[in-house]
Amino acid sequence: MAAASFASLPTFNFVNSSKFPRRRIDSKKPVEVVRCSIPENKQRGRGTLKECAISLALSLGLIAGGAPSIVSPPISAAYANPAIPDVSVLISGPPIKDPGALLRYALPIDNKAIREVQKPLEDITDSLKIAGVKALDSVERNVRQASRSLQQGKSMIVAGFAESKKDHGNELIDKLEAGMQDMLQIVEDRKRDAVAPKQKEILQYVGGIEEDMVDGFPYEVPEEYRNMPLLKGRATVDMKVKIKDNPNLEETVFRIVLDGYNAPVTAGNFVDLVERHFYDGMEIQRSDGFVVQTGDPEGPAEGFIDPSTEKVRTVPLEIMVEGKKTPFYGSTLEELGLYKAQVMLPFNAFGTMAMAREEFENDSGSSQVFWLLKESELTPSNSNILDGRYAVFGYVTQNEDFLADLKVGDVIESIQVVSGLDNLVNPSYKIAG
């Protein structure tokens, strides 16, 4: 039994690199020197200083944030002559790290009016960083801006609903309006601690409104994957974990939203395994401060053995990119030359969920999954080094902070689908049942 590894991450020349720290640098120990080498034939060429600057920034990010100890291969040819993103990409602002916001922006909709409501409500998070009750004045401005945007764009929002979802969408608009009025009352009463829970509630209404704008599944999955279990939409699961040797936390339930709009094959495979109770009783198999990983069954196989074929069932690498109608299959974005592409489901959030795979086999994912414990700290740009290399298919949206408490040997008591099972097509568990 062996856990699937991570594919190669970019590496740089570290002096005394054998002592590369796994987690953080001890300030009392000598700091390793990072060197950037420019080939002789490029020393007079354009862009070399820029390449070095980015290489150094990436290296410093890796030192500060840590990296999996199993990903230290020699630098590849692709990185010896990399395609360097524009400076504008590197300074375009901090990435979105909230899993709820990432899921909202990942929906296949194009409705500017609801986005103009959404943004100021999300900005409440930044307003709450202001000390004391002064934050409430900023919160009030956020809410009033969102309320104005809702009134001005209401007709466009209603027009964007899928025909079969209009009634539900209008109900959510009513709840959103009432929720914003409640928030203004909270501000008036100067109840700072009540702001964040109310913000989460009203943003759930916004997310629901946006989901009601999605009319069916927006594209056809490639024919070679069409008969596999597919999640054509979203599903929510609860993962209950028994935690050992922790007097302060005996068990917890993680709520995870799986996104089949952007990863139908990967998410469908996982939901199908959940319905087979594949993960129930399985231990956490890796927890190193960088990721939490599970899904490797007992025995020599490193994935799920399909009873109908008696072989490991695998899924292709599946990456959806902004501006594209369908995902890319079988290749990393680096292999496709899409160095500046932004993925729809980035590794920005604590608790990002993705499919593990063999290092040099893109389409070897099966049942092993991992959750990222590091936010987007590894690069100076808005993308994580893992973006475009692994298939993200969901985010932990509740109790994600407790992922850091999981240890090897903690037990997944159960994973249950609480909504969205009707979005799973071609379920193999029914055939097996």
C-alpha positions in Angstrom: 0.0 0.0 0.0 1.6 3.3 -1.1 0.2 6.7 -1.4 0.2 8.4 -4.8 2.8 11.1 -5.1 2.7 14.6 -6.3 4.0 15.5 -9.7 7.1 17.6 -10.1 7.1 21.1 -8.7 9.5 23.6 -10.0 12.8 23.4 -8.2 15.6 25.9 -7.8 19.3 25.7 -6.8 19.6 25.8 -3.0 23.0 25.8 -1.3 22.9 22.9 1.1 19.6 21.9 -0.4 19.6 18.5 1.5 18.6 20.5 4.5 15.6 22.1 2.8 13.0 22.6 5.6 9.7 20.8 5.4 7.7 23.4 7.2 9.3 26.6 8.3 12.7 28.1 8.8 14.1 28.3 12.3 15.2 31.9 12.7 18.2 30.8 14.8 19.6 28.6 12.0 21.5 29.8 9.0 19.2 30.7 6.1 20.0 28.8 2.9 21.1 30.9 -0.1 19.1 30.8 -3.3 21.0 31.1 -6.5 19.6 31.8 -9.9 21.9 30.8 -12.8 21.6 32.3 -16.3 23.0 30.2 -19.1 25.9 31.8 -20.9 24.0 31.9 -24.2 21.2 33.9 -22.5 23.2 36.3 -20.3 22.8 39.1 -22.9 19.3 38.2 -23.8 16.1 39.9 -22.9 14.1 38.8 -19.9 16.8 37.0 -18.0 16.7 39.3 -15.0 12.9 39.0 -14.9 13.2 35.2 -15.0 15.7 35.3 -12.1 13.5 37.6 -10.1 10.5 35.3 -10.5 12.7 32.2 -9.8 14.0 33.8 -6.6 10.5 34.8 -5.6 9.2 31.3 -6.2 12.1 29.9 -4.2 11.5 32.2 -1.3 7.9 31.3 -1.3 8.7 27.6 -1.2 11.1 28.1 1.7 8.6 30.1 3.7 5.6 27.9 3.0 7.3 24.5 2.9 6.9 21.9 0.2 6.3 18.2 0.1 9.5 16.3 0.8 8.9 13.9 -2.1 8.9 16.5 -4.8 12.5 17.5 -5.3 13.4 16.2 -8.8 16.0 18.0 -11.0 14.8 21.0 -12.9 13.1 20.0 -16.1 13.7 21.4 -19.6 10.5 23.3 -19.4 11.8 25.3 -16.5 15.2 25.8 -18.0 13.6 28.0 -20.5 10.3 29.0 -18.9 7.5 31.0 -20.3 7.3 34.0 -17.9 4.0 35.6 -17.1 3.5 39.3 -17.5 4.4 41.5 -14.6 0.8 42.7 -14.6 -0.2 39.2 -13.6 2.2 39.1 -10.7 0.9 42.4 -9.2 -2.8 42.1 -10.0 -3.8 41.7 -6.4 -4.3 39.0 -3.8 -6.1 35.8 -4.7 -9.5 34.9 -3.4 -9.1 32.5 -0.5 -12.6 32.0 0.7 -14.0 28.6 -0.5 -17.5 30.0 -0.7 -16.4 32.9 -3.0 -14.3 30.5 -5.1 -17.4 28.3 -5.6 -19.6 31.2 -6.5 -17.2 32.6 -9.1 -16.7 29.1 -10.5 -20.4 28.8 -11.5 -21.0 28.8 -15.3 -23.0 32.0 -15.3 -22.6 35.5 -16.8 -24.7 37.9 -14.8 -23.0 41.2 -13.9 -25.9 42.4 -11.8 -25.6 39.6 -9.2 -21.8 39.9 -9.1 -22.2 43.5 -8.2 -24.3 42.5 -5.2 -21.9 39.7 -4.3 -18.7 41.7 -4.2 -19.5 44.3 -1.5 -21.0 41.6 0.7 -17.7 39.6 0.4 -15.8 42.8 1.2 -17.3 42.8 4.6 -14.5 40.3 5.5 -12.0 43.0 4.9 -14.1 45.6 6.8 -14.0 43.4 9.8 -10.2 43.6 9.9 -10.6 47.1 11.2 -10.2 47.2 14.9 -13.2 47.6 17.3 -16.6 49.0 16.4 -15.1 51.3 13.8 -15.4 48.3 11.5 -19.1 48.6 11.6 -19.2 51.9 9.7 -17.3 50.1 6.8 -19.7 47.2 7.0 -22.7 49.5 6.7 -21.2 51.0 3.5 -20.7 47.5 2.1 -24.3 46.5 2.8 -25.8 49.7 1.5 -23.8 49.3 -1.7 -25.0 45.7 -2.1 -28.6 46.8 -1.4 -28.4 49.5 -4.1 -26.9 47.1 -6.6 -29.7 44.6 -5.9 -32.4 47.2 -6.4 -30.8 48.6 -9.6 -30.1 45.2 -11.1 -33.1 43.1 -9.9 -34.7 42.8 -13.2 -31.5 41.6 -14.8 -31.0 39.1 -12.0 -34.6 37.7 -12.3 -34.2 37.5 -16.1 -31.1 35.3 -15.6 -32.9 32.6 -13.7 -33.4 29.2 -15.4 -37.1 28.8 -16.2 -37.5 25.9 -13.9 -35.8 27.7 -11.0 -37.5 31.1 -11.1 -39.8 30.6 -8.2 -36.9 29.4 -5.9 -34.7 32.2 -7.2 -37.3 34.9 -6.3 -37.7 33.4 -2.8 -33.9 33.7 -2.3 -34.0 37.3 -3.4 -36.6 38.0 -0.8 -34.4 36.3 1.8 -31.4 38.2 0.7 -33.2 41.5 1.0 -34.4 40.6 4.5 -30.9 39.4 5.4 -29.4 42.7 4.4 -31.9 44.6 6.5 -31.0 42.4 9.4 -27.4 43.2 8.9 -28.1 47.0 9.0 -29.9 46.5 12.3 -26.9 44.6 13.6 -24.7 47.5 12.6 -27.1 50.0 14.2 -27.1 47.9 17.4 -23.2 47.8 17.3 -23.1 44.0 17.6 -19.8 43.4 15.9 -19.7 39.7 16.7 -23.0 39.1 14.9 -21.7 40.5 11.6 -19.7 37.5 10.3 -22.4 34.8 10.9 -25.0 37.1 9.1 -22.6 37.7 6.3 -22.2 34.0 5.7 -25.9 33.5 5.7 -26.6 36.2 3.1 -23.8 35.1 0.9 -25.4 31.6 0.9 -28.5 33.3 -0.5 -26.3 34.9 -3.1 -24.8 31.6 -4.0 -28.2 30.0 -4.3 -29.4 32.8 -6.5 -26.5 32.2 -8.8 -27.0 28.5 -8.9 -30.6 29.1 -9.9 -29.2 30.8 -13.0 -27.5 27.6 -14.3 -29.8 25.9 -16.8 -28.8 22.3 -17.1 -25.3 21.1 -17.6 -23.4 23.5 -19.9 -21.3 21.1 -22.1 -20.8 17.6 -23.3 -18.1 15.5 -21.6 -15.8 13.9 -24.2 -17.0 10.6 -25.6 -14.3 8.5 -24.1 -15.4 9.5 -20.5 -19.1 9.8 -21.1 -20.0 6.5 -19.6 -18.0 7.0 -16.4 -19.7 8.2 -13.2 -20.2 11.9 -13.8 -21.4 14.7 -11.5 -23.3 17.1 -13.7 -23.7 19.8 -11.2 -22.7 20.1 -7.6 -23.0 17.8 -4.6 -22.4 18.3 -0.9 -21.0 15.6 1.4 -20.3 15.4 5.1 -17.1 13.6 6.2 -17.1 12.5 9.8 -13.6 11.8 11.2 -12.7 10.2 14.5 -9.6 12.0 15.9 -7.2 10.0 18.1 -5.0 11.3 20.9 -6.6 14.7 21.1 -8.4 15.5 24.3 -9.8 18.7 22.9 -11.3 17.2 19.7 -12.6 13.7 19.5 -14.4 13.9 16.2 -15.5 16.5 13.7 -17.6 16.7 10.6 -16.3 18.4 7.5 -18.7 19.7 5.0 -17.4 19.5 1.4 -18.9 21.0 -1.7 -18.0 19.0 -4.9 -18.0 20.9 -8.2 -19.1 18.9 -11.1 -19.5 21.9 -13.4 -15.7 22.2 -13.6 -14.6 18.6 -12.8 -17.5 16.3 -13.7 -15.4 13.1 -14.2 -13.3 13.6 -11.0 -16.2 14.7 -8.8 -18.4 11.9 -10.2 -15.8 9.3 -9.5 -15.6 10.5 -5.9 -19.3 10.6 -5.3 -19.6 7.1 -6.8 -17.0 5.9 -4.3 -18.7 7.6 -1.5 -21.9 5.8 -2.3 -20.0 2.5 -2.3 -18.8 3.4 1.2 -15.3 3.1 -0.1 -13.8 5.6 2.4 -15.8 4.5 5.5 -13.4 3.2 8.1 -10.3 4.3 6.2 -7.5 6.0 8.0 -5.9 9.3 7.2 -2.7 8.2 5.5 -0.7 11.4 5.2 -0.6 14.6 7.3 2.6 16.6 7.0 1.5 20.2 7.4 1.2 20.6 3.7 -1.6 18.2 2.8 -3.9 15.6 4.4 -4.3 12.6 2.2 -6.4 9.4 2.2 -7.9 6.9 -0.3 -5.2 4.2 -0.6 -7.0 0.9 0.1 -5.4 -2.1 1.8 -3.5 -4.5 -0.4 -1.2 -4.0 -3.3 -3.5 -1.8 -5.4 -3.2 1.9 -5.0 -6.7 2.7 -6.0 -10.3 1.5 -6.4 -10.6 -2.0 -8.0 -13.7 -1.9 -10.2 -15.5 -5.3 -9.6 -16.7 -5.3 -13.2 -13.2 -5.3 -14.6 -11.1 -6.4 -11.6 -8.7 -3.6 -12.5 -8.0 -0.2 -10.9 -10.5 2.4 -12.1 -8.7 5.6 -13.1 -9.8 9.0 -14.1 -8.1 11.5 -16.4 -6.4 14.7 -15.2 -9.2 17.2 -15.6 -8.5 21.0 -15.5 -11.1 23.7 -16.3 -9.6 27.1 -17.4 -11.2 30.5 -17.3 -12.6 31.4 -20.6 -13.0 27.8 -21.9 -16.3 26.0 -22.2 -14.9 22.5 -21.4 -12.1 21.2 -19.3 -8.7 20.0 -20.6 -8.1 16.3 -20.2 -4.9 14.3 -19.8 -2.4 17.1 -19.8 -1.1 19.7 -17.3 -1.4 23.3 -18.2 2.4 23.5 -18.4 2.4 20.7 -21.0 -0.2 22.6 -23.0 1.9 25.7 -22.8 -0.8 27.6 -20.9 1.5 29.2 -18.4 -0.7 32.3 -17.7 -4.0 30.5 -17.8 -6.2 30.9 -14.6 -7.9 27.7 -13.5 -11.6 27.8 -12.4 -10.9 25.8 -9.2 -7.6 27.1 -7.9 -5.6 25.9 -4.9 -6.2 29.1 -3.1 -8.3 28.0 -0.1 -7.3 26.1 3.0 -9.0 22.8 2.5 -8.9 22.7 -1.3 -9.7 19.1 -2.3 -8.0 17.4 -5.3 -7.2 14.0 -6.8 -3.8 12.5 -6.1 -2.0 10.7 -8.9 1.3 9.2 -9.9 4.1 11.6 -10.5 4.6 10.9 -14.2 1.2 9.6 -15.2 -1.4 12.3 -15.5 -4.3 10.0 -15.9 -3.5 7.7 -12.9 -5.9 9.2 -10.4 -8.3 6.7 -8.8 -9.4 7.0 -5.2 -6.6 8.8 -3.4 -7.5 12.4 -2.6 -5.9 15.2 -0.7 -6.7 18.5 1.0 -4.3 21.4 0.9 -3.3 22.9 4.2 -1.4 25.8 2.8 -3.0 28.8 1.2 -1.7 30.4 -1.9 1.7 31.2 -0.4 3.9 29.4 -2.9 4.1 31.8 -5.7 4.3 35.6 -6.1 1.4 35.5 -8.6 -2.3 34.8 -8.1 -1.8 31.1 -8.8 -0.5 28.3 -6.7 2.3 26.0 -8.0 -0.2 23.1 -7.9 -2.7 24.9 -10.2 -3.1 23.1 -13.5 -1.2 20.1 -12.3 -3.8 18.4 -10.2 -7.6 18.1 -10.6 -9.3 20.2 -7.9 -12.9 19.1 -7.5 -14.1 20.7 -4.3 -13.6 22.7 -1.2 -14.2 22.2 2.5 -16.7 24.8 3.5 -17.3 24.0 7.1 -14.8 23.1 9.9 -11.9 23.4 7.5 -9.7 24.7 10.2 -9.8 21.3 11.9 -8.1 19.7 8.9 -4.8 20.9 10.5 -5.6 18.7 13.6 -5.8 15.5 11.6 -3.0 13.0 12.0 -2.0 9.8 10.3 -4.2 7.1 11.8 -7.3 9.2 12.4 -10.3 7.4 11.0 -12.9 8.5 8.5 -16.0 7.1 10.1 -18.2 7.9 7.2 -18.7 10.2 4.2 -22.4 10.8 3.2 -23.9 12.8 0.4 -26.3 15.3 1.9 -27.4 17.0 -1.4 -26.9 16.7 -5.1 -26.9 12.9 -5.5 -29.4 13.4 -8.3 -26.7 15.1 -10.3 -24.7 11.9 -10.5 -25.1 10.0 -13.8 -23.8 6.6 -14.7 -23.4 5.5 -11.0 -21.5 2.2 -10.9 -22.6 1.6 -7.3 -26.1 0.9 -8.5 -24.9 -1.6 -11.0 -22.8 -3.3 -8.3 -25.7 -3.2 -5.8 
